[in-house]
Amino acid sequence: MFVDTHAHLFYENFKDDLDEVILRAKENGVDYILVPATDLKTAEETLKLCDKYDFIYAAVGIHPHDTKNWDDSLLQQIEKLAAHPKVVAIGEIGLDYYYDFSPQTQQIKAFKSQLDLALKLELPVIIHNRDSDEDMMEIISSYCSTGLKAQFHCFNASLNDAIEYMKMSHFISFTGNITYKKSEELRNILKHIDLNHLLLETDSPFMTPVPHRGKRNEPAFVKYVADKIAEVHNITTDEVAKITSLNAFRMFGIGNKPKTSFTYKLSNALYINVTNRCNADCVFCRRKEDPFLRGYNLGMTKSEEPPAEVYIKEIGDPKQYDEIVFCGYGEPTIRWEVVKKVAEYVKQNGGKTRLNTNGHGNIINKKDITPEMKNLIDVVSISFNSFNPKQYSDLMKVGENHFYQMLDFAKRAKQFVQKVVMTVVDFDEVEIEKARKVVEDEIGAEFRVRHYF
């Protein structure tokens, strides 16, 4: 149910009752525990825990507090430790300017060296950041195109920083401090964290959540962190567990890959995972390398695409949902005949429908499909992405003619559906207000901005 991605079980205050701590974790739904080391000695202790307990995994690295005597020769020792089959990350590493245990220059040197090692070993990193936000952002931004995957544990930077890290595809986690009465600002940041980028942790034996604050923290208490996340995001604790457990698999490879979901529920809408195939290859789309969303595995090959009857069976009574949305990580109009068959069932049984598309359906199907939407599709949501044909082409990796075909598709669709919505991703380079003007004034459609995380 839960994956505690940060618990220092090698600390002395676990020495006398670790087996009981492990048992309580299991009894409280903790499936896996990740134990990050802080230096070479604790790394060796962590590996012993991995050998003893089958559901414990390790991260090895040197904490910024312990980088005073950093020498790059230490990388060889870390790399040797990382060869253990249950080491899933380099960590806990990072920067800490709150304490003066190690010179900042040494911290930065050690941090960058360990980031480079993680890339070499194709491992993610677990990052400690305290009062070092500016340097941290500068360093992590410099690794933006390297494929680095990072978890910012015990997050305490700004909301803007969190948003930037999510845009870089990194993960964020909070500890028991989100349950504290005076942590309203932290909970506000949590509220804005996309669940696809969230991990669970306790930071045991520190940061004990309410109602056990003042006592030693332990993995069993991760449920209180999950409860608070559920409260802030207005979802169930079970949903938090499902989403964050899949995120732990995505980040660290811990646990099992869930089977493909052909339908998936978000809020009170049911989404139809039509296909992963697409005629475009948008720079912001992760369908190839990371086709997961809020606890669901949406990845599938062409041979795995189900017929309309499978979707219809999973929908059941469409009136139980606010709408049925044809979506997924591909372009649904590639399977237009399937979409029509499912939409016909939904409409005949009193449901509402929405089609999320890139607007290339007429090109894909080599005919004008918009008249066929009449009485089948209520809302069409089109990825407008940019008002500039060249920029549109660069973002979606299609010919510029696709931009004009998309505009024509939107205008035609307006004749046959109740509403047309056109969206852009909030990239800095996309001039959102100019895009809004084109959509509202020239197309006469509704305009929306969607976040890129």
C-alpha positions in Angstrom: 0.0 0.0 0.0 2.7 2.5 1.0 6.3 3.0 0.0 8.4 5.0 2.5 11.1 6.4 0.3 13.2 7.9 3.1 13.9 6.2 6.4 17.3 6.1 8.1 16.9 2.8 9.9 20.6 2.6 10.7 20.4 5.2 13.5 21.3 4.1 17.0 17.7 4.7 18.3 16.6 1.8 16.1 19.3 -0.6 17.4 17.3 -2.3 20.1 13.9 -2.8 18.4 14.4 -2.7 14.7 12.5 -6.0 14.2 9.5 -4.5 16.0 9.8 -1.4 13.9 9.7 -3.5 10.7 6.8 -5.5 12.0 4.8 -2.3 12.8 5.6 -1.0 9.3 4.2 -4.1 7.7 1.1 -4.1 10.0 0.4 -0.5 8.9 0.5 -1.2 5.1 4.2 -0.3 4.3 5.2 -2.5 1.4 8.7 -1.2 0.8 11.2 1.0 2.6 14.1 2.9 1.0 17.0 3.6 3.4 19.4 6.4 2.2 22.9 6.4 3.6 24.6 9.6 4.7 28.3 8.4 4.4 30.3 5.3 3.6 29.9 3.7 7.0 26.1 4.1 7.0 26.0 2.9 3.4 27.6 -0.4 4.5 25.0 -0.7 7.3 22.2 0.0 4.8 23.3 -2.8 2.6 23.2 -5.2 5.5 19.6 -4.1 6.1 18.9 -4.9 2.4 20.4 -8.3 2.8 18.3 -9.1 5.9 14.9 -7.7 4.8 13.6 -8.4 1.4 11.4 -5.3 1.2 14.2 -2.8 2.1 16.2 -1.0 -0.6 19.1 1.3 -0.4 20.6 4.6 -1.6 24.3 5.2 -1.2 26.1 8.6 -1.1 27.6 11.2 1.1 25.4 13.8 2.8 26.5 17.5 2.6 27.2 17.5 6.3 29.9 15.0 5.7 31.7 16.5 2.7 34.3 18.5 4.6 37.0 16.1 3.6 35.5 15.3 0.2 37.9 13.9 -2.3 36.9 12.5 -5.7 38.6 9.3 -4.9 35.5 8.6 -2.7 33.5 8.2 -5.9 35.2 4.8 -6.5 34.0 3.6 -3.1 30.5 4.9 -3.6 30.4 3.2 -7.0 31.5 -0.1 -5.5 28.7 0.1 -2.9 26.2 1.0 -5.6 26.9 -2.3 -7.4 24.8 -4.0 -4.8 21.6 -5.2 -6.6 19.3 -3.5 -4.1 20.9 0.0 -4.4 18.3 2.0 -6.4 19.7 5.6 -6.0 22.6 7.8 -5.1 21.8 9.6 -1.9 21.3 11.3 0.4 23.3 14.0 -1.3 22.9 17.8 -1.8 23.5 21.1 -0.1 22.9 22.4 3.4 23.8 26.0 4.2 21.8 26.1 7.5 24.6 24.3 9.3 28.3 25.0 8.9 29.5 21.5 9.0 31.1 21.6 5.6 32.4 24.5 3.5 29.9 25.4 0.7 32.6 25.0 -2.0 33.2 21.4 -0.7 29.5 20.7 -0.6 29.0 21.8 -4.2 32.0 19.9 -5.4 30.8 16.7 -3.7 27.3 17.2 -4.9 28.2 17.7 -8.6 30.6 14.7 -8.5 27.8 12.5 -7.1 25.3 13.7 -9.7 27.8 12.8 -12.4 28.2 9.4 -10.8 24.5 8.9 -10.8 24.3 9.7 -14.5 27.1 7.3 -15.2 25.4 4.5 -13.3 21.9 5.4 -14.6 20.6 5.8 -11.1 18.3 8.6 -9.7 19.4 10.8 -6.8 17.9 11.7 -3.5 18.5 15.3 -2.7 18.9 17.2 0.6 18.4 20.9 0.3 18.3 23.4 3.2 18.8 27.1 2.9 20.7 26.6 -0.4 17.8 27.2 -2.9 19.6 29.5 -5.3 22.7 27.3 -5.8 20.5 24.2 -5.9 18.4 25.5 -8.7 21.4 26.7 -10.7 23.0 23.3 -10.4 20.0 21.2 -11.1 19.0 23.4 -14.0 22.5 22.8 -15.5 21.7 19.0 -15.6 18.3 19.6 -17.3 19.1 17.8 -20.6 21.1 15.0 -19.1 18.2 12.6 -18.1 18.9 13.2 -14.4 16.0 12.0 -12.1 15.9 13.5 -8.7 13.8 13.3 -5.5 13.7 16.5 -3.5 13.1 15.0 0.0 11.7 16.9 2.9 10.8 19.7 0.6 11.2 23.2 2.1 12.0 25.5 -0.8 9.5 27.8 -2.6 6.4 26.9 -4.6 8.1 28.4 -7.7 11.1 26.1 -7.1 8.8 23.1 -6.8 7.1 24.1 -10.1 10.5 24.3 -11.9 11.6 21.0 -10.5 8.4 19.4 -11.7 8.9 20.9 -15.2 12.3 19.1 -15.2 10.4 15.8 -14.4 11.7 15.5 -10.8 9.9 14.2 -7.8 9.0 15.9 -4.5 8.3 14.5 -1.0 7.2 15.9 2.3 7.6 14.5 5.8 5.6 14.6 9.0 6.0 18.4 9.2 3.1 18.8 6.9 0.9 17.7 9.8 2.2 20.4 12.1 -0.2 23.2 13.1 2.1 26.0 12.0 3.0 24.4 8.6 0.2 26.1 6.6 2.7 27.6 4.0 4.1 24.1 3.4 0.7 22.6 3.0 -0.1 25.4 0.5 2.9 24.2 -1.6 1.8 20.6 -1.2 -1.6 21.6 -2.6 0.0 22.7 -5.8 2.2 19.7 -6.3 1.1 17.5 -9.2 0.4 14.1 -7.8 2.4 12.5 -10.7 5.5 14.1 -9.1 4.8 13.1 -5.4 6.5 10.5 -3.3 5.9 9.4 0.3 8.5 9.5 3.1 8.9 9.7 6.8 12.6 10.8 7.2 12.7 8.5 10.2 13.8 8.9 12.9 13.2 12.6 12.4 10.1 14.8 11.5 7.6 12.7 13.4 4.0 13.5 12.3 1.1 14.4 14.6 -0.2 12.6 16.6 3.2 11.1 17.5 5.2 14.3 17.4 7.9 14.4 20.1 8.6 10.6 19.7 11.0 8.8 17.4 9.6 8.6 13.9 9.3 5.3 12.1 8.0 4.0 8.8 4.7 2.9 10.2 3.9 6.6 10.6 4.0 7.2 6.9 0.2 6.7 6.9 -0.2 10.0 8.7 1.7 11.8 6.0 -0.5 10.1 3.4 -3.6 11.1 5.3 -2.6 14.7 5.3 -1.8 14.6 1.5 -5.2 13.1 0.9 -6.8 15.9 2.9 -5.0 18.6 1.1 -5.7 17.2 -2.3 -9.2 16.2 -1.5 -8.7 12.5 -2.5 -8.7 9.3 -0.5 -5.6 7.9 1.4 -6.0 4.8 -0.8 -5.6 7.0 -3.9 -2.5 8.6 -2.4 -1.0 5.2 -1.7 -1.8 4.0 -5.2 -0.3 7.1 -6.9 2.8 7.4 -4.8 3.5 3.6 -5.0 3.5 3.8 -8.8 5.7 6.9 -8.6 8.2 5.0 -6.5 8.2 2.3 -9.2 8.7 5.0 -11.8 11.5 6.7 -9.9 13.3 3.8 -8.2 12.0 0.6 -9.8 10.7 -0.5 -6.5 7.6 -2.8 -6.6 5.8 -4.1 -9.7 4.6 -2.4 -12.8 0.8 -2.3 -12.7 -1.2 -3.7 -15.7 -2.4 -1.3 -18.3 -5.6 0.6 -17.5 -8.0 0.9 -20.5 -10.1 3.4 -18.5 -9.1 5.6 -15.6 -11.0 7.9 -13.3 -9.9 11.4 -12.6 -12.2 13.4 -10.3 -15.6 12.3 -11.5 -14.8 11.9 -15.1 -13.9 8.5 -16.8 -11.1 8.7 -19.3 -10.8 6.3 -22.2 -7.2 5.2 -22.9 -7.8 4.9 -26.7 -4.2 4.5 -28.0 -0.6 5.4 -27.4 0.0 5.9 -31.1 0.2 9.5 -32.4 1.0 11.2 -35.6 2.9 13.9 -33.6 5.8 13.7 -31.2 5.3 16.6 -28.9 8.4 17.7 -26.9 6.4 17.8 -23.7 4.8 14.3 -24.1 6.1 11.4 -22.1 4.0 8.6 -23.7 7.1 6.7 -24.9 9.3 6.8 -21.8 6.9 7.3 -18.9 3.2 6.6 -19.8 1.9 6.8 -16.3 -0.6 9.1 -14.7 -1.8 9.4 -11.1 -1.4 5.7 -10.3 -2.4 4.4 -13.7 -0.3 2.6 -16.3 -1.5 3.9 -19.7 1.2 2.3 -21.8 0.2 -0.1 -24.5 1.3 -1.3 -27.9 -1.0 -1.4 -31.0 -1.6 -5.1 -30.5 -2.8 -4.4 -26.9 -5.4 -1.8 -27.9 -8.8 -3.2 -26.9 -12.0 -3.2 -29.0 -14.9 -0.9 -28.2 -16.7 -3.6 -26.3 -14.0 -3.6 -23.6 -14.3 0.1 -23.0 -18.1 -0.1 -23.0 -18.0 -2.9 -20.3 -15.7 -0.9 -18.1 -17.9 2.3 -18.5 -21.1 0.6 -17.3 -23.6 3.3 -16.7 -22.1 6.5 -18.1 -24.5 8.7 -16.1 -22.4 7.9 -13.0 -19.7 10.1 -14.4 -19.6 13.8 -15.2 -18.3 12.9 -18.7 -16.6 10.2 -20.6 -13.3 11.6 -22.1 -11.5 10.0 -25.1 -7.9 10.6 -24.3 -4.9 8.6 -23.3 -1.3 9.4 -24.2 -1.9 9.0 -28.0 -4.2 10.7 -30.5 -7.6 9.1 -30.2 -8.8 9.9 -33.7 -6.3 7.3 -34.9 -9.0 4.9 -33.7 -11.9 7.0 -34.8 -14.2 4.1 -35.5 -13.7 2.8 -32.0 -14.3 6.3 -30.5 -17.5 6.6 -32.4 -18.8 3.2 -31.3 -18.1 3.9 -27.6 -19.5 7.5 -27.9 -22.7 6.1 -29.4 -23.1 3.8 -26.4 -22.5 6.7 -24.0 -25.0 9.0 -25.7 -27.6 6.3 -26.0 -27.4 5.8 -22.3 -27.6 9.4 -21.2 -23.9 10.2 -20.8 -21.8 13.2 -21.9 -18.6 12.9 -24.0 -15.5 14.9 -24.6 -12.7 14.3 -27.2 -9.2 15.4 -26.4 -7.3 15.7 -29.6 -4.4 17.4 -31.4 -6.8 18.4 -34.2 -5.2 16.3 -36.9 -8.2 13.9 -37.2 -9.0 14.9 -40.7 -5.4 14.4 -41.9 -5.2 11.1 -40.1 -8.5 9.7 -41.4 -8.1 11.3 -44.9 -11.6 12.8 -44.7 -13.6 15.4 -42.7 -14.6 13.6 -39.6 -16.2 16.6 -37.9 -19.8 16.0 -39.2 -19.6 12.5 -37.7 -19.2 14.1 -34.2 -22.8 15.3 -34.4 -24.9 13.8 -31.5 -21.8 11.8 -30.5 -19.3 14.2 -29.1 -20.4 17.1 -26.8 -17.0 18.9 -26.3 -13.9 18.9 -28.4 -10.7 19.9 -26.6 -7.8 20.7 -29.1 -4.1 21.1 -28.2 -3.5 24.5 -29.8 -0.1 24.8 -28.3 1.0 27.9 -30.1 -0.3 30.7 -32.4 2.9 30.6 -34.4 3.0 27.9 -37.1 6.8 27.5 -36.9 6.7 27.2 -33.1 3.8 24.8 -33.4 5.8 22.7 -35.8 8.8 22.6 -33.5 6.8 21.8 -30.4 4.8 18.9 -32.0 7.4 17.8 -34.6 5.0 18.0 -37.5 4.9 20.0 -40.7 3.6 23.6 -40.5 0.6 22.6 -42.6 -0.7 20.7 -39.6 -1.1 24.0 -37.8 -3.5 25.2 -40.5 -5.3 21.9 -40.7 -5.8 22.0 -36.9 -7.3 25.5 -37.1 -9.6 24.3 -39.9 -10.6 21.3 -37.8 -11.5 23.6 -34.9 -13.7 25.8 -37.1 -15.5 22.8 -38.6 -16.0 21.1 -35.3 -17.8 24.1 -33.9 -20.7 23.4 -36.3 -21.3 19.9 -34.9 -20.5 19.9 -31.1 -21.7 22.0 -28.2 -18.3 23.5 -27.3 -14.7 23.7 -28.7 -11.9 24.3 -26.2 -8.3 25.1 -27.3 -5.4 24.7 -25.0 -1.8 25.7 -24.7 1.0 24.4 -22.4 2.4 27.0 -20.1 6.0 26.9 -21.6 7.8 30.2 -21.0 8.4 30.6 -24.7 4.8 30.3 -25.7 3.2 33.7 -25.8 0.0 32.8 -24.0 -2.0 36.0 -24.5 -1.3 36.1 -28.2 -2.6 32.5 -28.4 -5.6 33.5 -26.4 -6.4 36.2 -28.9 -6.3 33.9 -31.9 -8.5 31.3 -30.2 -11.1 33.7 -28.9 -11.2 36.3 -31.6 -10.4 34.3 -34.8 -11.7 30.8 -33.9 -14.4 31.8 -31.4 -13.5 28.9 -29.1 -12.9 28.7 -25.4 -9.2 29.1 -24.3 -7.5 27.3 -21.5 -3.9 27.0 -20.3 -2.7 23.6 -19.1 0.3 23.1 -16.8 3.4 21.3 -18.0 4.8 19.2 -15.2 
